[in-house]
């Protein structure tokens, strides 16, 4: 896509964020999150869907941790690993217009994207897949920055409620689901990630075998640490899981870091 058109789409997307209405698109409880439909230009969203790689292609890793995480994730190491047709959407979501807009709305300043895509990228969840309720890791090895925000963009046309796969937003103990957000095509979800922002899709999805759940997931960081009221564990840690009593996959609360 040419630069002039891509810039226009980027500015339009940023304006949608800036125009979000409290209680309609943007919410403060149980933690800050944003839900915007028809986020990208329709043409670009369709281009992403058309170029979304199949799990039979190279560049995927499979997480198969029973009752914790069963899904496929891309293994991008840089922007040059991103498929044509999808890289423009990533450029928008990692670009200054988007960063400035979410920074202003969420009042989290000096946000930086992740050019290393550590854990970020495309996700596929097939029938029976799931993601236990969890809080995210807090530290970025490649930069030493603190993780502050996540963005999810969904690519699931014709989604049906019986397919499941809604993004679950839970209370600060991870015990009660406060809201389920359907993974609708071209729907953006952005949220403030910290030690109390429990989320996940713990119920196995029921998507058709030939039409799995698809999403793009990106992370954002700041030099500034999370506010103290969002911190349960100050040391660097990986994702901490509800079913593991707030321990990581290795049964640890903290981890070594570079």
SEKE-369307 format. One record per residue (C-alpha): residue number from 1; residue in three letters; x, y, z. Coordinates in Angstrom, 3 decimals. Example, Ala and Ser with C-alpha at 12.3 -4.5 7.8 and 13.67 -1.06 7.14 Angstrom:
BEGIN
@k 1, r Ala, px 12.300, py -4.500, pz 7.800
@k 2, r Ser, px 13.670, py -1.060, pz 7.140
***
This chain:
BEGIN
@k 1, r Unk, px 0.000, py 0.000, pz 0.000
@k 2, r Unk, px 1.418, py 3.414, pz -0.895
@k 3, r Unk, px 2.645, py 5.732, pz 1.827
@k 4, r Unk, px 0.057, py 8.458, pz 1.247
@k 5, r Unk, px -2.888, py 6.086, pz 1.653
@k 6, r Unk, px -1.315, py 4.301, pz 4.603
@k 7, r Unk, px -0.743, py 7.616, pz 6.376
@k 8, r Unk, px -4.401, py 8.510, pz 5.829
@k 9, r Unk, px -5.561, py 5.195, pz 7.292
@k 10, r Unk, px -3.215, py 5.655, pz 10.249
@k 11, r Unk, px -4.609, py 9.106, pz 11.019
@k 12, r Unk, px -8.193, py 7.844, pz 10.710
@k 13, r Unk, px -7.454, py 4.998, pz 13.104
@k 14, r Unk, px -5.888, py 7.377, pz 15.623
@k 15, r Unk, px -8.922, py 9.656, pz 15.390
@k 16, r Unk, px -11.225, py 6.738, pz 16.239
@k 17, r Unk, px -9.226, py 6.168, pz 19.414
@k 18, r Unk, px -9.234, py 9.854, pz 20.315
@k 19, r Unk, px -13.015, py 9.964, pz 19.813
@k 20, r Unk, px -13.724, py 6.951, pz 22.031
@k 21, r Unk, px -16.567, py 7.505, pz 24.476
@k 22, r Unk, px -16.247, py 6.587, pz 28.143
@k 23, r Unk, px -18.719, py 3.825, pz 28.979
@k 24, r Unk, px -19.337, py 2.999, pz 25.312
@k 25, r Unk, px -15.912, py 2.260, pz 23.827
@k 26, r Unk, px -13.577, py 2.968, pz 26.737
@k 27, r Unk, px -13.891, py 1.538, pz 30.244
@k 28, r Unk, px -12.096, py 2.063, pz 33.544
@k 29, r Unk, px -13.161, py -1.028, pz 35.499
@k 30, r Unk, px -11.943, py -3.563, pz 36.447
@k 31, r Unk, px -8.972, py -2.038, pz 34.590
@k 32, r Unk, px -8.717, py 0.308, pz 31.643
@k 33, r Unk, px -9.670, py -1.152, pz 28.256
@k 34, r Unk, px -10.848, py 0.008, pz 24.851
@k 35, r Unk, px -13.060, py -1.800, pz 22.319
@k 36, r Unk, px -13.427, py -0.304, pz 18.828
@k 37, r Unk, px -15.239, py -1.920, pz 15.902
@k 38, r Unk, px -14.320, py -1.436, pz 12.239
@k 39, r Unk, px -10.966, py -0.138, pz 13.372
@k 40, r Unk, px -8.925, py -0.401, pz 10.192
@k 41, r Unk, px -9.933, py 0.709, pz 6.747
@k 42, r Unk, px -12.104, py -2.119, pz 5.373
@k 43, r Unk, px -9.785, py -2.710, pz 2.431
@k 44, r Unk, px -6.735, py -3.084, pz 4.657
@k 45, r Unk, px -8.586, py -5.350, pz 7.085
@k 46, r Unk, px -9.650, py -7.610, pz 4.213
@k 47, r Unk, px -6.090, py -7.625, pz 2.882
@k 48, r Unk, px -4.862, py -8.811, pz 6.293
@k 49, r Unk, px -7.428, py -11.609, pz 6.316
@k 50, r Unk, px -6.536, py -12.674, pz 2.777
@k 51, r Unk, px -2.839, py -12.829, pz 3.671
@k 52, r Unk, px -3.242, py -14.411, pz 7.108
@k 53, r Unk, px -0.928, py -17.444, pz 6.952
@k 54, r Unk, px -2.178, py -20.972, pz 7.472
@k 55, r Unk, px -0.729, py -23.013, pz 10.326
@k 56, r Unk, px 0.693, py -25.377, pz 7.711
@k 57, r Unk, px 3.034, py -22.547, pz 6.666
@k 58, r Unk, px 6.414, py -22.035, pz 8.274
@k 59, r Unk, px 6.924, py -19.541, pz 11.076
@k 60, r Unk, px 4.541, py -20.877, pz 13.745
@k 61, r Unk, px 5.157, py -22.335, pz 17.184
@k 62, r Unk, px 2.579, py -24.440, pz 18.997
@k 63, r Unk, px 1.933, py -24.017, pz 22.715
@k 64, r Unk, px 0.290, py -27.160, pz 24.050
@k 65, r Unk, px 0.130, py -26.800, pz 27.822
@k 66, r Unk, px -2.981, py -28.633, pz 28.986
@k 67, r Unk, px -5.531, py -26.342, pz 30.667
@k 68, r Unk, px -3.112, py -23.383, pz 30.433
@k 69, r Unk, px -2.340, py -22.474, pz 26.811
@k 70, r Unk, px -3.210, py -24.303, pz 23.595
@k 71, r Unk, px -2.659, py -22.128, pz 20.544
@k 72, r Unk, px -0.354, py -21.275, pz 17.642
@k 73, r Unk, px 1.800, py -18.148, pz 17.590
@k 74, r Unk, px 4.116, py -16.723, pz 14.952
@k 75, r Unk, px 7.851, py -16.574, pz 15.593
@k 76, r Unk, px 8.585, py -13.136, pz 14.159
@k 77, r Unk, px 11.977, py -11.716, pz 15.084
@k 78, r Unk, px 11.677, py -8.474, pz 13.112
@k 79, r Unk, px 9.370, py -6.594, pz 10.766
@k 80, r Unk, px 10.916, py -8.485, pz 7.844
@k 81, r Unk, px 9.268, py -11.715, pz 9.009
@k 82, r Unk, px 5.765, py -10.255, pz 8.659
@k 83, r Unk, px 3.766, py -11.384, pz 5.610
@k 84, r Unk, px 2.961, py -8.929, pz 2.843
@k 85, r Unk, px -0.570, py -7.650, pz 3.331
@k 86, r Unk, px -0.257, py -7.745, pz 7.122
@k 87, r Unk, px 2.864, py -5.647, pz 7.637
@k 88, r Unk, px 0.977, py -2.415, pz 6.880
@k 89, r Unk, px -1.457, py -3.076, pz 9.739
@k 90, r Unk, px 1.473, py -3.736, pz 12.074
@k 91, r Unk, px 3.104, py -0.490, pz 10.958
@k 92, r Unk, px -0.059, py 1.388, pz 11.902
@k 93, r Unk, px -0.356, py -0.312, pz 15.301
@k 94, r Unk, px 3.317, py 0.313, pz 16.051
@k 95, r Unk, px 3.365, py 3.822, pz 14.588
@k 96, r Unk, px 3.484, py 7.191, pz 16.297
@k 97, r Unk, px -0.116, py 8.161, pz 15.462
@k 98, r Unk, px -1.478, py 5.051, pz 17.197
@k 99, r Unk, px 0.955, py 5.309, pz 20.115
@k 100, r Unk, px 0.139, py 8.952, pz 20.745
@k 101, r Unk, px -3.595, py 8.248, pz 20.673
@k 102, r Unk, px -3.576, py 5.336, pz 23.130
@k 103, r Unk, px -1.019, py 7.081, pz 25.321
@k 104, r Unk, px -3.305, py 10.082, pz 25.664
@k 105, r Unk, px -6.453, py 8.020, pz 26.252
@k 106, r Unk, px -4.934, py 5.659, pz 28.810
@k 107, r Unk, px -2.655, py 8.296, pz 30.341
@k 108, r Unk, px 0.392, py 6.067, pz 29.946
@k 109, r Unk, px 3.083, py 8.243, pz 28.428
@k 110, r Unk, px 6.223, py 7.617, pz 26.383
@k 111, r Unk, px 5.033, py 4.291, pz 25.000
@k 112, r Unk, px 7.341, py 2.254, pz 22.807
@k 113, r Unk, px 6.475, py -0.679, pz 20.522
@k 114, r Unk, px 8.472, py -3.896, pz 20.369
@k 115, r Unk, px 10.559, py -4.205, pz 17.177
@k 116, r Unk, px 11.689, py -7.648, pz 18.367
@k 117, r Unk, px 8.093, py -8.991, pz 18.610
@k 118, r Unk, px 8.871, py -10.826, pz 21.852
@k 119, r Unk, px 5.673, py -12.838, pz 22.196
@k 120, r Unk, px 3.785, py -10.535, pz 19.837
@k 121, r Unk, px 2.527, py -11.417, pz 16.376
@k 122, r Unk, px -0.274, py -13.492, pz 14.896
@k 123, r Unk, px -2.251, py -16.014, pz 16.927
@k 124, r Unk, px -4.401, py -18.946, pz 15.835
@k 125, r Unk, px -6.574, py -20.941, pz 18.221
@k 126, r Unk, px -8.176, py -24.045, pz 16.786
@k 127, r Unk, px -11.196, py -25.938, pz 18.101
@k 128, r Unk, px -10.440, py -27.067, pz 21.644
@k 129, r Unk, px -7.763, py -24.435, pz 22.162
@k 130, r Unk, px -7.759, py -22.106, pz 25.159
@k 131, r Unk, px -5.815, py -19.573, pz 27.193
@k 132, r Unk, px -6.116, py -19.759, pz 30.969
@k 133, r Unk, px -6.879, py -16.613, pz 32.942
@k 134, r Unk, px -3.568, py -14.874, pz 33.603
@k 135, r Unk, px -1.671, py -11.646, pz 34.081
@k 136, r Unk, px 1.137, py -10.813, pz 31.676
@k 137, r Unk, px 4.870, py -10.712, pz 32.119
@k 138, r Unk, px 6.175, py -7.322, pz 33.185
@k 139, r Unk, px 9.669, py -6.994, pz 31.723
@k 140, r Unk, px 11.169, py -6.856, pz 28.226
@k 141, r Unk, px 14.546, py -8.571, pz 28.075
@k 142, r Unk, px 15.651, py -6.947, pz 24.813
@k 143, r Unk, px 15.247, py -3.374, pz 26.064
@k 144, r Unk, px 14.874, py -3.459, pz 29.843
@k 145, r Unk, px 11.542, py -1.647, pz 29.493
@k 146, r Unk, px 8.365, py -2.319, pz 31.472
@k 147, r Unk, px 5.335, py -3.815, pz 29.746
@k 148, r Unk, px 2.302, py -1.554, pz 30.012
@k 149, r Unk, px -0.248, py -2.179, pz 27.250
@k 150, r Unk, px -1.555, py -4.850, pz 24.876
@k 151, r Unk, px -3.414, py -4.444, pz 21.588
@k 152, r Unk, px -5.509, py -7.175, pz 19.960
@k 153, r Unk, px -6.951, py -6.981, pz 16.464
@k 154, r Unk, px -9.327, py -9.771, pz 15.427
@k 155, r Unk, px -9.829, py -11.350, pz 12.001
@k 156, r Unk, px -12.892, py -13.560, pz 12.425
@k 157, r Unk, px -15.609, py -12.787, pz 9.859
@k 158, r Unk, px -19.062, py -14.305, pz 10.392
@k 159, r Unk, px -18.292, py -15.092, pz 14.037
@k 160, r Unk, px -21.120, py -16.934, pz 15.801
@k 161, r Unk, px -21.736, py -16.921, pz 19.585
@k 162, r Unk, px -21.670, py -20.724, pz 19.700
@k 163, r Unk, px -18.061, py -20.603, pz 18.497
@k 164, r Unk, px -16.948, py -19.084, pz 21.811
@k 165, r Unk, px -13.473, py -17.557, pz 21.949
@k 166, r Unk, px -14.543, py -14.289, pz 23.570
@k 167, r Unk, px -11.833, py -12.269, pz 25.283
@k 168, r Unk, px -12.563, py -12.492, pz 28.998
@k 169, r Unk, px -11.975, py -9.534, pz 31.309
@k 170, r Unk, px -11.771, py -10.620, pz 34.957
@k 171, r Unk, px -11.792, py -8.952, pz 38.369
@k 172, r Unk, px -8.550, py -8.134, pz 40.161
@k 173, r Unk, px -8.342, py -11.630, pz 41.679
@k 174, r Unk, px -8.979, py -13.423, pz 38.376
@k 175, r Unk, px -11.966, py -15.201, pz 39.903
@k 176, r Unk, px -14.947, py -13.530, pz 38.257
@k 177, r Unk, px -15.453, py -12.716, pz 34.584
@k 178, r Unk, px -16.689, py -9.139, pz 34.369
@k 179, r Unk, px -17.118, py -8.950, pz 30.598
@k 180, r Unk, px -16.700, py -11.067, pz 27.476
@k 181, r Unk, px -15.644, py -9.331, pz 24.255
@k 182, r Unk, px -16.519, py -11.177, pz 21.043
@k 183, r Unk, px -13.561, py -11.554, pz 18.639
@k 184, r Unk, px -15.334, py -9.846, pz 15.737
@k 185, r Unk, px -13.631, py -9.122, pz 12.449
@k 186, r Unk, px -11.677, py -5.833, pz 12.516
@k 187, r Unk, px -12.414, py -5.261, pz 16.205
@k 188, r Unk, px -9.597, py -3.672, pz 18.212
@k 189, r Unk, px -9.116, py -4.294, pz 21.919
@k 190, r Unk, px -6.478, py -2.354, pz 23.857
@k 191, r Unk, px -5.930, py -2.733, pz 27.579
@k 192, r Unk, px -3.722, py -1.639, pz 30.440
@k 193, r Unk, px -1.685, py -4.710, pz 31.401
@k 194, r Unk, px -0.394, py -5.157, pz 34.942
@k 195, r Unk, px -0.405, py -7.607, pz 37.858
@k 196, r Unk, px -4.148, py -7.171, pz 38.469
@k 197, r Unk, px -5.438, py -7.092, pz 34.878
@k 198, r Unk, px -6.548, py -10.728, pz 34.688
@k 199, r Unk, px -7.714, py -11.849, pz 31.263
@k 200, r Unk, px -7.961, py -14.901, pz 29.024
@k 201, r Unk, px -10.246, py -17.343, pz 27.239
@k 202, r Unk, px -10.333, py -20.298, pz 29.635
@k 203, r Unk, px -13.189, py -22.169, pz 27.953
@k 204, r Unk, px -12.083, py -24.289, pz 24.958
@k 205, r Unk, px -13.082, py -22.563, pz 21.724
@k 206, r Unk, px -15.554, py -24.160, pz 19.352
@k 207, r Unk, px -14.536, py -22.532, pz 16.081
@k 208, r Unk, px -15.045, py -24.617, pz 12.929
@k 209, r Unk, px -12.127, py -26.873, pz 12.073
@k 210, r Unk, px -11.569, py -25.050, pz 8.781
@k 211, r Unk, px -12.006, py -21.555, pz 10.253
@k 212, r Unk, px -9.920, py -21.104, pz 13.440
@k 213, r Unk, px -9.839, py -18.059, pz 15.714
@k 214, r Unk, px -7.384, py -15.471, pz 14.304
@k 215, r Unk, px -5.865, py -12.385, pz 15.887
@k 216, r Unk, px -2.904, py -10.016, pz 15.870
@k 217, r Unk, px -1.373, py -9.266, pz 19.256
@k 218, r Unk, px 1.141, py -6.499, pz 19.988
@k 219, r Unk, px 2.738, py -5.209, pz 23.194
@k 220, r Unk, px 3.873, py -1.752, pz 24.329
@k 221, r Unk, px 6.404, py -0.648, pz 26.918
@k 222, r Unk, px 7.660, py 2.317, pz 28.930
@k 223, r Unk, px 10.857, py 3.128, pz 30.775
@k 224, r Unk, px 8.686, py 4.122, pz 33.720
@k 225, r Unk, px 7.568, py 1.267, pz 35.954
@k 226, r Unk, px 3.961, py 0.397, pz 36.549
@k 227, r Unk, px 2.223, py 2.398, pz 39.301
@k 228, r Unk, px 2.612, py 0.787, pz 42.723
@k 229, r Unk, px -1.098, py 0.004, pz 43.017
@k 230, r Unk, px -0.810, py -2.186, pz 39.903
@k 231, r Unk, px 2.152, py -4.181, pz 41.201
@k 232, r Unk, px 1.893, py -7.465, pz 43.079
@k 233, r Unk, px 5.361, py -8.746, pz 42.155
@k 234, r Unk, px 8.012, py -6.106, pz 41.607
@k 235, r Unk, px 10.710, py -8.392, pz 40.203
@k 236, r Unk, px 10.674, py -9.446, pz 36.534
@k 237, r Unk, px 8.182, py -12.244, pz 35.921
@k 238, r Unk, px 6.617, py -14.166, pz 33.062
@k 239, r Unk, px 2.878, py -14.644, pz 32.567
@k 240, r Unk, px 1.311, py -15.820, pz 35.839
@k 241, r Unk, px -1.617, py -18.220, pz 35.570
@k 242, r Unk, px -4.782, py -18.526, pz 37.644
@k 243, r Unk, px -4.779, py -22.329, pz 37.515
@k 244, r Unk, px -1.195, py -22.304, pz 38.789
@k 245, r Unk, px -2.034, py -20.023, pz 41.734
@k 246, r Unk, px -0.242, py -17.052, pz 40.175
@k 247, r Unk, px 2.881, py -18.959, pz 39.160
@k 248, r Unk, px 4.398, py -19.204, pz 35.696
@k 249, r Unk, px 4.558, py -22.346, pz 33.550
@k 250, r Unk, px 7.717, py -23.431, pz 35.372
@k 251, r Unk, px 6.041, py -23.063, pz 38.759
@k 252, r Unk, px 7.965, py -19.903, pz 39.601
@k 253, r Unk, px 6.818, py -16.449, pz 40.655
@k 254, r Unk, px 9.816, py -14.550, pz 39.253
@k 255, r Unk, px 12.344, py -15.300, pz 36.536
@k 256, r Unk, px 15.907, py -14.644, pz 35.536
@k 257, r Unk, px 16.349, py -11.673, pz 33.220
@k 258, r Unk, px 19.053, py -10.382, pz 30.951
***
